[in-house]
Amino acid sequence: MNKRLFLAAFFMSTSYPVLADSDTLTQFFQKSKISGQVRSYYFSRLYGATHVPNQSSFAIGGLLNIKSAPFLGGFGVGVSFYTANDLGTHGYSPSTVDTTMMGLTPSLNALGQAYVHYPKFGSYLC
């Protein structure tokens, strides 16, 4: 089984530039697109009651989008990855942390989308 996996990986890695609509692997990566954003948010709940503690959350995060250059006559693939991190700003008491955005965890990471695109048929999400 490992031999088959190795042969498949070898075939894909050596034939990929031929399958791409670019002359070289370098041109393929140059025609691919990478974009992203950095974001921050602060969210608080002020209850105004002595028996209910106020809650707040702060996080920095962002997203990374990768879209391949066309290959195999027009196919393309894309993925988006999202992340947020509290950078140690959450309080130590769970009752004072607003869990609306990220829960009690110090970070949140997600594969937001993955798709195959062919212009003739549109995009197909995976």
CORFEN-V23960 format. One record per run of one state. SS is the DSSP state (H for helix, E for strand, - for the rest). FROM is the first residue (numbers start at 0). TO is the last residue. If there is no record, write none. Layout:
{{SS:FROM:TO} {SS:FROM:TO}}
This chain:
{{-:0:0} {H:1:18} {E:19:19} {-:20:23} {H:24:30} {-:31:31} {E:32:44} {-:45:47} {E:48:48} {-:49:50} {E:51:51} {-:52:53} {E:54:66} {-:67:69} {E:70:70} {-:71:73} {E:74:84} {-:85:92} {H:93:95} {E:96:96} {-:97:105} {E:106:117} {-:118:120} {E:121:124} {-:125:125}}
